[in-house]
Amino acid sequence: MDNCFLSRQKGRLGATVAGTLAVMVASVFAAPALAIEHDRGYGEPYALLGNRIVFTTWYFVYPGKPDWRDASGNSVYAREDAKLGRGKAFFYCEDCPEGIDFIVEKPERGEPAISREKPWEAMGVRPVSLQVDDGVYRMWARCQDKEGKDHNCYFRSTDGSTWERPNLGLVEFEGSTENNLYPGDSMGSVFIDPAAPADERYKTVWHGDFDPERFEKDYKNRRPYSHMALETDIGRVHSIRAAESPDGFRWTELRDPVSVEPSDTDVIAYYDQKLEKYVMYTRSQMVGSRAPGFPIEIHQRRNNFSHRRAIGRSESKDFKAFPLSEVIIEPGTDMKPTDSYYTNCRSAIPGAPDHHLMFPAVYHLTDDTTSIELHTSYDGKTWHRAPGGYILDVSTEGQWDSGCIFAVQSLVELANGTWVLPYVGFRYPHKFPRGAWSYDVGLMRWPKGRLMALAAEDKGEFTTVAFVSPGDKLRINAVTRLAGGILIEACDFNGKPLVGRSFGDAVPIVGDQYRSLVTWKGHDTLGVKKGEPLVLRVRMDKARIYALDFE
């Protein structure tokens, strides 16, 4: 243990290159090299898009710098002129993380968040998007009346718990426009575009049909398209449609699809501030190409069930035209052969838009139900399944959400610090006869924003990569046992402890600490200014760190 943390102040710049190259090489062999931005410089210090770090991958944890030293303490790392045998060179690991791992907390759940009170909600209410807009929680949803007719509906809340139906006056229902309905045939997930002009501020994407005649005469000669979009249902052209709006209610549908490909489930898009592009997540397929000489047969049921559902991704500078999506997540060898990914529910950590999350629904073919997983990513391209299994499963038989469940974007933070993610719960399995089905809005809740943590069951320690500090003060969201604790050392870019911010100066962090100010003897600031590089060293004992907030 002692050897691992000697001479930490030396060689930080060399460690930066070596550590980053190691991560790059590992990424190349582990998965397609999507994460490396080849048109930008790489490595430390990292920039944050928000004021928060949540450890959901190893991205912010420095991997460590290995070294071999002679008896005098001089580095002989890979030196060909050092003729040393066993017992003559000694291994050191500078800033190597030890004794830490990730844990995921299960959410709280309860009764439906919105009671069905209106006739247009008779069969159910299904959320499609939850966004925070100027301090108001806005939920776009779909509902069905007793005849099974679909409607677009809208709910609003000032606290994220009590929901009201504002009178929009836009759609007539049974002779009255006094309702919360808004026009549109098949509106999908909604996002707020920070890069758009005011009349295009709200955007939505969904799976829909494209006119076959227009496709043949115009589209197919100037845009790429998926053959699967034409063969999934002979005579139809599956596509991803989009619309724009100045207020989220009055929508103008784009003339052309943004992509011609099948994605017959929730499609999610957003504007990525780092990439300065629009990113879209779709339903894709784990399926091979058909051998030549075997034309598709109409209503060939076996062919329709030969694929496994997967998750695709596409990015574009132009919201009106996306490249065909590429598979980024598909059923793996550690899953059952009858399981597949149904919806993606891409989101992000509240206050940290560059901390990408996904809450995909896993469809279980053997009983027609679903469960929800958590996946994490530092760039939205390369994803990792979080440990701990499903974060939410269907309830016991007979409950309102005992048939199947699907998470819905986005994860939001309430005023009291609770994180909330909507989901739709169905009383019956997914493909159960739908003449009398029933579904409602559920909310997954993580009090104090404690969704995922970096944990040490006993003693552990780690060092962050260097990053540009978003503030000069640090608050921590953490829990320790009374016999444990956390110490934090603030360092400059080269890993040298800042004056008065060493481990020896640190005030121990013990117990349940929610956004508590991190202090050192006589200091309550980090010792660096906002915008300057910062490295944090952390020692943990029987502790969990959920978030670091800067101000």
DAVENBEL-V378378 format. One record per backbone hydrogen bond with DSSP energy under -1.0 kcal/mol. NH is the residue of the N-H (numbers start at 0). CO is the residue of the C=O. E is the energy in kcal/mol with one decimal. If there is no record, write none. Layout:
BEGIN
nh = {NH;NH}
co = {CO;CO}
e = {E;E}
END
This chain:
BEGIN
nh = {4;5;9;14;15;16;17;18;19;20;21;22;23;24;25;26;27;28;29;30;33;37;39;45;50;52;55;60;61;64;66;68;69;72;75;78;83;87;89;91;93;97;100;102;104;107;112;120;121;122;124;125;127;128;130;132;135;136;137;138;139;140;141;142;143;144;147;150;152;153;154;155;156;163;167;172;175;178;181;190;192;199;200;201;202;203;204;205;207;209;214;215;216;217;218;219;220;221;222;225;228;229;230;231;235;237;238;239;240;242;243;244;251;253;257;258;264;267;269;271;275;276;277;278;279;280;281;283;285;293;299;300;303;304;305;307;309;310;311;312;313;315;320;321;325;327;328;334;338;339;340;341;346;348;351;354;355;356;357;358;360;361;362;363;364;366;367;370;371;372;374;375;376;383;385;390;391;394;398;401;402;403;405;407;411;413;416;418;419;420;422;423;424;425;426;429;431;436;438;439;441;443;444;445;448;449;450;452;453;454;455;459;460;461;463;464;466;467;468;474;475;476;477;478;479;480;483;484;485;486;488;489;490;491;494;497;500;505;506;508;512;515;517;519;520;522;525;530;531;533;534;536;537;538;539;540;541;542;543;544;545;546;547;548;549;550}
co = {1;2;6;10;11;12;13;14;15;16;17;18;19;20;21;22;23;24;25;26;31;35;36;465;350;547;53;57;462;93;91;89;73;69;67;75;81;84;68;66;64;460;454;452;450;444;440;117;118;143;438;141;139;139;137;135;132;156;130;154;128;152;125;150;123;148;144;142;140;179;138;163;136;155;178;175;172;176;151;202;200;196;197;244;190;242;188;240;238;236;210;211;212;213;213;214;217;218;218;259;225;226;226;227;232;228;207;258;205;203;251;201;243;241;239;239;262;280;278;276;271;271;315;269;313;267;311;309;307;290;296;298;299;301;302;285;283;328;281;325;279;277;317;257;312;310;310;331;335;362;308;360;356;354;348;351;376;346;374;344;342;370;339;368;337;363;363;361;391;359;357;383;355;375;373;371;371;400;395;398;425;425;423;421;419;417;413;445;411;443;441;405;439;403;437;367;428;433;122;424;422;420;107;418;445;446;448;102;544;100;542;539;97;537;535;59;533;45;531;548;515;546;512;543;510;541;480;540;508;538;536;500;534;495;491;489;497;501;518;485;477;475;473;522;504;519;471;468;528;466;490;488;461;486;459;484;457;455;478;453;476;476;52;474;50;472}
e = {-1.4;-1.1;-1.1;-2.5;-2.1;-1.7;-2.5;-3.2;-2.4;-2.7;-2.0;-2.0;-2.5;-2.8;-2.4;-2.2;-2.1;-1.8;-1.9;-2.1;-2.9;-1.1;-1.9;-2.4;-1.2;-2.5;-1.3;-1.5;-3.0;-2.5;-2.4;-2.6;-2.3;-2.1;-3.5;-1.8;-1.6;-2.0;-3.1;-3.1;-2.9;-2.6;-2.0;-2.1;-2.8;-3.2;-2.8;-2.0;-1.3;-2.2;-1.3;-3.6;-3.0;-1.7;-2.6;-2.9;-1.6;-2.8;-3.3;-2.6;-2.0;-2.8;-2.9;-2.3;-1.5;-1.8;-1.9;-2.3;-2.6;-1.6;-2.8;-2.1;-2.1;-2.8;-2.7;-3.2;-1.3;-1.8;-1.6;-2.6;-3.4;-2.1;-1.2;-2.6;-2.5;-2.0;-1.3;-2.0;-2.6;-2.1;-2.3;-2.3;-2.4;-2.1;-1.5;-2.4;-1.1;-2.0;-1.7;-2.4;-1.1;-1.0;-1.5;-1.9;-2.6;-2.2;-2.0;-3.0;-2.9;-1.9;-2.0;-2.3;-2.7;-2.6;-2.3;-1.1;-2.8;-2.1;-1.9;-3.1;-2.1;-1.2;-3.3;-2.8;-3.2;-3.5;-1.8;-2.1;-3.6;-1.1;-1.4;-1.5;-1.4;-1.0;-1.3;-1.5;-2.3;-3.0;-2.4;-2.0;-2.2;-2.5;-1.6;-2.9;-2.4;-2.8;-1.7;-1.7;-1.8;-1.6;-2.0;-3.4;-3.1;-2.1;-2.4;-2.3;-1.4;-2.1;-2.0;-1.6;-1.2;-3.6;-3.2;-3.1;-1.8;-1.1;-1.6;-1.6;-2.9;-2.4;-2.9;-2.7;-2.0;-2.3;-2.9;-2.4;-1.4;-1.6;-2.0;-1.5;-2.9;-1.0;-1.8;-2.8;-2.6;-3.2;-2.0;-2.2;-2.8;-2.2;-2.5;-2.5;-2.3;-2.8;-2.6;-2.3;-1.3;-1.0;-1.2;-2.0;-3.6;-3.2;-2.1;-2.6;-2.0;-1.4;-1.4;-2.4;-2.2;-3.6;-2.8;-2.8;-2.4;-2.1;-2.9;-1.6;-2.2;-3.2;-2.7;-3.3;-2.6;-2.6;-3.1;-2.2;-1.3;-2.2;-2.0;-2.1;-1.4;-2.3;-2.9;-1.9;-3.2;-2.4;-2.2;-2.9;-2.6;-1.0;-2.1;-2.3;-2.9;-2.1;-3.1;-2.8;-2.8;-3.2;-3.1;-3.0;-2.1;-2.2;-2.1;-2.8;-3.1;-2.6;-3.6;-1.9;-2.6;-1.6;-2.6;-2.5;-3.1;-1.4;-2.3;-2.9;-2.8;-1.8}
END
